[in-house]
């Protein structure tokens, strides 16, 4: 069975037979078009053959591959992919199919959105993070000089196809990275969903269908209200102001950078700390959030200069009028946007979060 979420601009197909709808879409709209499938090395090895098996209309697609990793979400990768599209005679009627995690869908969406002033693309996320976050919402982007998603466009896919079969290929850390975004969705909008998440103990034994479905609905709600991210969609930024800064710092300074969701987990802890002092999050709820995040991410130990993280926060694209712009919790299930906490509180929150993870790691 598959579930169809009908948005204004495109449909999201979720479930074990979601790719049947992909075959129908290609047959009806792209039968005479040049098809391209963008993969990284990992999705070529673990996911591409499964996609071709499940969707026979893709047999003649041109495969575009790039090296995995967030460091390859770059202008250099874009230039290389634009050249390969051109060399393989892509035109305005071509379709780019992004098969992969957040790096693939972010990069592929951006490549498609500006090639020939825009060609159609669709996303088939293969990571939990992609299924509940990065493949949805029409934000595309690449990193620039170490800053996350500094260059990008708002450009909707023609469809998104979410098939949990691809989660079987993921190591536990990748599942945890995606689970962080599920936690975020519960915290900003749905208190009963938050309660449900307390039942999740072992991600390798979890049935993700319901979790994905609920997360898709929450993210889609904000995207539909505010596609260009000028108002209510900013609720989705909870955990990401500090999280993106930590992720950028880690990319620049660590041989093995933290995953996006891992950085967001630390960011949510820091921004929950800020929320207790700035937006009225009750202290007992802050304690509850701490326990949830630490229970799933206590393996993390991120060494970072708080001052350097703060300098990255100061360059965040969400800032306005030289003020640091945060989305903060008022309680579990409710968020307030466009908050400007004082710099000393931000510094204190980052130090608190990093220290708490160091402590949890030392006694695990």
TITI-446343 format. One record per residue (C-alpha): x, y, z negated. Coordinates in steps of 0.5 Angstrom, whole numbers, padded with zeros to 4 digits, always signed. Example, Ala and Ser with C-alpha at 12.3 -4.5 7.8 and 13.67 -1.06 7.14 Angstrom:
+0025-0009-0016 +0027-0002-0014 
***
This chain:
+0000+0000+0000 +0002+0007+0001 +0000+0014-0002 -0001+0020+0002 +0000+0027-0001 -0003+0032+0004 +0001+0039+0004 -0001+0045+0008 +0005+0044+0012 +0007+0036+0012 +0005+0030+0009 +0009+0026+0004 +0008+0018+0005 +0010+0014-0002 +0010+0007-0002 +0012+0000+0000 +0009+0000+0007 +0010+0008+0008 +0015+0007+0014 +0009+0004+0018 +0007+0011+0018 +0014+0013+0021 +0013+0009+0027 +0006+0012+0028 +0009+0019+0028 +0015+0017+0033 +0010+0014+0037 +0005+0019+0038 +0010+0025+0038 +0017+0023+0039 +0016+0018+0044 +0020+0021+0050 +0024+0025+0045 +0032+0024+0043 +0032+0021+0036 +0038+0022+0031 +0039+0019+0025 +0044+0022+0020 +0047+0018+0015 +0053+0018+0010 +0058+0012+0010 +0054+0009+0004 +0047+0010+0007 +0050+0007+0014 +0052+0001+0010 +0046+0000+0005 +0040+0003+0008 +0040+0004+0016 +0039-0004+0018 +0033-0004+0013 +0030+0002+0016 +0031+0000+0023 +0028-0007+0021 +0022-0003+0018 +0021+0002+0024 +0023-0001+0031 +0021+0005+0034 +0028+0007+0032 +0032+0002+0035 +0035+0007+0040 +0037+0013+0036 +0044+0016+0036 +0047+0015+0029 +0051+0021+0026 +0055+0019+0020 +0059+0024+0015 +0063+0022+0009 +0059+0022+0003 +0060+0027-0003 +0057+0034-0005 +0064+0037-0003 +0062+0035+0005 +0055+0039+0004 +0059+0045+0008 +0060+0049+0014 +0065+0044+0017 +0060+0039+0016 +0055+0043+0020 +0060+0045+0025 +0062+0038+0027 +0054+0035+0027 +0052+0041+0031 +0057+0039+0036 +0055+0032+0036 +0048+0034+0037 +0050+0038+0043 +0055+0033+0046 +0049+0028+0045 +0044+0032+0049 +0040+0034+0043 +0034+0039+0046 +0029+0043+0042 +0024+0037+0043 +0029+0032+0039 +0028+0029+0032 +0033+0029+0026 +0032+0023+0021 +0035+0025+0015 +0037+0018+0011 +0040+0019+0005 +0040+0022-0002 +0040+0030-0004 +0047+0031+0000 +0044+0028+0007 +0037+0031+0006 +0040+0038+0004 +0045+0038+0010 +0041+0035+0015 +0035+0040+0014 +0040+0046+0014 +0043+0043+0021 +0036+0042+0024 +0033+0049+0022 +0039+0053+0025 +0041+0048+0031 +0037+0051+0037 +0034+0056+0033 +0030+0050+0030 +0029+0043+0031 +0024+0038+0028 +0027+0034+0022 +0024+0029+0017 +0027+0026+0011 +0027+0019+0008 +0030+0019+0001 +0034+0013-0001 +0036+0016-0008 +0031+0017-0014 +0034+0024-0014 +0032+0025-0007 +0025+0022-0008 +0023+0026-0013 +0026+0033-0012 +0031+0035-0006 +0028+0031+0000 +0021+0035-0002 +0019+0043-0001 +0023+0045+0005 +0029+0048+0002 +0035+0046+0006 +0042+0048+0004 +0050+0048+0004 +0055+0050-0002 +0060+0055+0000 +0067+0057-0004 +0064+0052-0010 +0058+0055-0011 +0052+0050-0010 +0047+0051-0004 +0049+0059-0003 +0047+0058+0004 +0041+0055+0006 +0034+0056+0009 +0027+0055+0008 +0025+0050+0013 +0019+0044+0012 +0020+0037+0015 +0015+0034+0019 +0014+0029+0014 +0017+0025+0008 +0017+0018+0007 +0019+0015+0000 +0020+0008+0000 +0022+0005-0007 +0026-0001-0003 +0032+0003-0002 +0032+0004-0010 +0035-0003-0010 +0042-0001-0007 +0043+0005-0013 +0048+0004-0019 +0045+0006-0026 +0048+0013-0026 +0045+0015-0019 +0038+0012-0022 +0039+0017-0028 +0041+0023-0024 +0034+0022-0021 +0031+0021-0028 +0033+0028-0030 +0029+0031-0025 +0023+0027-0027 +0024+0029-0034 +0024+0036-0032 +0018+0036-0028 +0014+0033-0035 +0017+0038-0039 +0015+0044-0035 +0008+0042-0033 +0005+0035-0036 +0006+0034-0043 +0002+0027-0043 +0007+0025-0037 +0013+0027-0042 +0009+0022-0047 +0009+0017-0042 +0017+0018-0041 +0018+0015-0048 +0017+0008-0046 +0022+0008-0041 +0028+0005-0044 +0032+0001-0038 +0032+0004-0032 +0034-0002-0028 +0028-0005-0030 +0023+0001-0029 +0017+0001-0024 +0018+0007-0021 +0012+0008-0016 +0008+0011-0022 +0014+0016-0024 +0015+0018-0017 +0008+0019-0015 +0007+0024-0021 +0013+0027-0020 +0012+0029-0013 +0005+0031-0015 +0008+0036-0020 +0013+0039-0015 +0008+0039-0009 +0004+0043-0014 +0009+0049-0015 +0012+0049-0007 +0004+0049-0005 +0003+0055-0009 +0010+0059-0008 +0014+0056-0002 +0019+0062-0001 +0021+0061-0009 +0019+0068-0011 +0014+0067-0016 +0011+0060-0020 +0016+0056-0016 +0021+0058-0020 +0019+0054-0026 +0022+0048-0022 +0029+0052-0024 +0029+0050-0031 +0035+0047-0033 +0038+0049-0026 +0042+0056-0028 +0046+0052-0033 +0046+0046-0029 +0048+0048-0023 +0054+0052-0026 +0056+0046-0029 +0056+0042-0023 +0060+0047-0019 +0065+0048-0025 +0066+0040-0024 +0066+0040-0017 +0072+0045-0017 +0076+0042-0023 +0074+0034-0024 +0077+0029-0020 +0070+0025-0021 +0065+0031-0021 +0058+0030-0025 +0052+0028-0021 +0047+0033-0020 +0042+0030-0025 +0047+0029-0030 +0049+0037-0030 +0041+0038-0030 +0041+0034-0036 +0046+0038-0040 +0043+0044-0037 +0036+0043-0040 +0039+0042-0046 +0042+0048-0046 +0036+0052-0043 +0032+0048-0049 +0036+0051-0054 +0036+0058-0051 +0028+0057-0051 +0028+0056-0058 +0031+0063-0059 +0028+0067-0053 +0021+0064-0051 +0018+0061-0057 +0020+0053-0056 +0018+0050-0063 +0024+0047-0066 +0021+0040-0067 +0020+0040-0060 +0027+0042-0058 +0029+0036-0063 +0025+0031-0059 +0028+0034-0052 +0035+0033-0055 +0033+0026-0057 +0030+0024-0050 +0036+0027-0046 +0042+0024-0051 +0038+0017-0051 +0039+0017-0043 +0045+0021-0042 +0050+0020-0048 +0055+0017-0044 +0057+0024-0041 +0063+0027-0043 +0064+0034-0039 +0070+0038-0041 +0069+0045-0039 +0071+0052-0040 +0065+0056-0043 +0067+0063-0040 +0069+0060-0033 +0062+0057-0033 +0059+0063-0035 +0062+0067-0029 +0059+0062-0025 +0052+0063-0028 +0053+0071-0026 +0054+0069-0019 +0048+0065-0019 +0043+0066-0013 +0037+0066-0018 +0040+0073-0021 +0036+0079-0020 +0039+0086-0021 +0045+0084-0025 +0041+0080-0030 +0041+0073-0031 +0035+0070-0029 +0032+0063-0033 +0026+0059-0033 +0025+0057-0040 +0020+0053-0044 +0015+0056-0049 +0013+0049-0051 +0013+0042-0048 +0009+0042-0041 +0009+0050-0041 +0014+0054-0038 +0015+0062-0037 +0019+0065-0031 +0024+0071-0030 +0027+0071-0037 +0033+0075-0038 +0036+0072-0045 +0042+0076-0047 +0049+0073-0045 +0052+0071-0052 +0046+0067-0053 +0047+0063-0046 +0054+0062-0048 +0052+0059-0055 +0047+0055-0051 +0053+0052-0046 +0058+0051-0052 +0052+0047-0056 +0050+0043-0051 +0057+0041-0049 +0059+0040-0056 +0053+0035-0057 +0054+0031-0051 +0062+0030-0054 +0059+0028-0061 +0054+0023-0058 +0060+0020-0053 +0064+0019-0059 +0059+0015-0063 +0056+0011-0058 
***
